[in-house]
Amino acid sequence: MFLVNKMLPLCNNHDTIQEFVNIHSQFEYGLVSHALCGSIRILLKEYLLLVTQLDTEFNNADLSLQKVWFYVQNSLRIMEALKKLVVEAGNKKGGALLNVIYRLMINSSDKSIRDLFEFILEKSSVPYISILKKWIFEGILDDHFEEFIVKENLEFKKEQVSEDLNNLYWLERFTFREEMIPNFL
């Protein structure tokens, strides 16, 4: 009974993580959140592969509670780390979400968990870096989900500059959002 109680958090953590992925993989949560959920799905597939392997051993009558405990050690740590991530991520998006992942990565004392968060950060930051490159190299702000450092106010138009030279176009059209700056940049 002792080992069963130690393994039960694995199931609860999986459910919490799966619920987060089901909700936050929708595009209204943004591209970074969508990429995060994609990276978590990759990790959940690894877990489901383990469950399938355990089921096969069970069907072959070659599985004991001690064997299960041995096999799930790594998954327990990974699922605990992922649960911590999804709880802290909440409804954050864009750069703020990347900061949660980065903070968890640098604060982890376990190298395998640090590597896990590094993998997640690498996959999750792809859309953000894409927006950043387009902004830097083309001058185009392609941020439909308001995830980027810069926010565009469409009320201010270039045409107003010729009418009023004192127009605050550059100061008002693009505003800086400090909470969306990834700490790793």
C-alpha positions in Angstrom: 0.0 0.0 0.0 2.9 2.3 0.8 4.3 2.1 -2.8 0.8 2.6 -4.3 0.4 5.8 -2.3 3.8 7.1 -3.5 2.8 6.4 -7.2 -0.7 8.0 -7.1 0.6 11.6 -7.6 1.8 10.4 -11.0 -1.8 9.9 -12.1 -3.0 13.2 -10.6 -0.1 15.1 -12.2 -0.8 13.5 -15.6 -4.5 14.6 -15.4 -3.6 18.1 -14.4 -1.0 18.4 -17.3 -3.4 16.8 -19.8 -6.1 19.3 -18.9 -3.7 22.2 -19.3 -2.7 20.9 -22.7 -6.3 20.4 -23.8 -7.2 23.9 -22.9 -4.1 25.9 -23.7 -3.3 24.3 -27.1 -6.2 26.4 -28.6 -4.9 29.3 -30.6 -6.6 32.0 -28.5 -4.0 31.3 -25.9 -1.3 32.3 -28.3 1.4 30.8 -30.4 3.9 30.4 -27.5 1.3 28.5 -25.4 0.5 26.3 -28.5 4.2 25.5 -28.9 4.5 24.8 -25.2 1.6 22.3 -25.4 3.2 20.7 -28.4 6.4 20.1 -26.4 4.4 18.7 -23.5 2.6 16.4 -25.8 5.9 14.9 -26.9 6.8 14.2 -23.3 3.3 12.8 -22.5 3.8 10.3 -25.4 6.9 9.1 -23.7 4.9 8.5 -20.5 2.2 6.7 -22.4 4.8 4.5 -24.0 6.0 3.5 -20.5 2.4 2.8 -19.5 2.0 0.6 -22.5 5.2 -1.3 -21.7 4.0 -1.8 -18.1 0.7 -3.1 -19.4 2.5 -5.6 -21.6 4.5 -6.9 -18.7 1.3 -7.1 -16.6 -0.4 -9.1 -19.4 2.7 -11.4 -19.4 2.3 -11.9 -15.7 5.8 -10.5 -15.2 5.0 -7.3 -13.3 5.3 -6.7 -9.5 4.6 -3.5 -7.6 8.3 -3.2 -6.9 9.0 -3.4 -10.7 6.4 -0.7 -11.4 7.9 1.5 -8.7 11.4 1.0 -10.3 10.1 1.9 -13.8 8.1 5.0 -12.8 10.9 6.8 -10.9 11.9 9.0 -13.8 8.3 9.7 -14.8 7.4 10.7 -11.3 10.0 13.5 -11.4 9.1 14.6 -14.9 5.4 14.7 -14.2 6.0 16.6 -10.9 8.1 19.2 -12.8 5.5 19.5 -15.6 2.7 19.9 -13.1 4.7 22.7 -11.5 5.1 24.3 -14.9 1.5 24.2 -15.9 0.3 25.5 -12.5 2.8 28.4 -12.6 2.0 29.1 -16.2 -1.7 29.6 -15.6 -3.0 31.8 -18.4 0.2 33.6 -19.1 1.3 33.9 -22.7 4.1 35.1 -24.8 7.2 36.4 -23.2 5.6 36.1 -19.7 5.1 32.4 -20.3 8.7 31.9 -21.5 9.9 33.6 -18.3 8.0 31.0 -16.2 9.8 28.2 -18.1 13.1 29.9 -17.9 12.8 30.5 -14.2 12.0 26.9 -13.5 14.9 25.8 -15.7 17.5 28.0 -13.9 16.2 27.2 -10.5 16.2 23.4 -10.9 19.0 21.6 -9.1 18.4 18.4 -11.0 20.2 18.3 -14.3 17.7 16.0 -16.0 14.8 18.4 -15.0 16.9 21.4 -16.1 17.4 19.6 -19.4 13.7 19.0 -19.6 12.9 22.7 -19.1 15.6 23.6 -21.6 13.9 21.3 -24.2 10.5 22.9 -23.4 11.9 26.4 -23.6 13.6 25.7 -26.9 10.4 24.4 -28.5 8.2 27.1 -26.9 10.3 30.1 -27.9 10.2 29.3 -31.6 7.1 31.4 -32.3 8.4 34.3 -30.1 11.7 34.4 -31.9 9.9 34.3 -35.2 8.0 37.4 -34.2 11.2 39.1 -33.0 13.1 38.4 -36.2 10.2 39.7 -38.3 10.1 42.9 -36.2 13.9 43.4 -36.3 14.6 42.5 -39.9 11.4 43.5 -41.7 9.9 46.1 -39.4 6.7 44.1 -39.3 4.9 43.4 -36.0 3.1 40.1 -36.7 1.6 39.5 -33.2 -2.0 38.5 -33.4 -2.2 37.2 -29.8 -0.4 40.1 -28.1 2.6 38.0 -26.9 5.4 40.2 -27.9 7.5 43.0 -26.2 6.0 45.6 -28.4 2.3 46.3 -28.7 0.8 48.1 -31.6 -2.0 50.7 -31.2 -3.7 50.8 -34.6 -5.5 54.1 -33.8 -2.4 56.0 -34.8 -1.8 56.1 -38.5 1.2 57.2 -40.5 -1.0 59.5 -42.5 -1.5 61.7 -39.4 2.2 62.6 -39.3 2.0 64.8 -42.4 -1.1 66.6 -41.0 0.4 67.3 -37.6 4.2 67.3 -37.2 3.8 67.2 -33.4 1.9 63.9 -33.7 3.2 61.3 -31.2 3.0 58.5 -33.8 6.2 56.7 -32.8 5.6 57.1 -29.1 1.9 56.1 -29.2 1.7 53.6 -32.1 4.2 51.2 -30.5 4.3 50.7 -26.8 6.7 48.6 -24.8 5.5 45.8 -22.6 8.1 45.0 -20.0 6.4 41.8 -18.7 6.7 40.2 -22.2 10.5 40.5 -22.3 12.0 37.0 -22.0 14.7 37.1 -19.3 17.0 34.9 -21.4 17.3 37.5 -24.2 
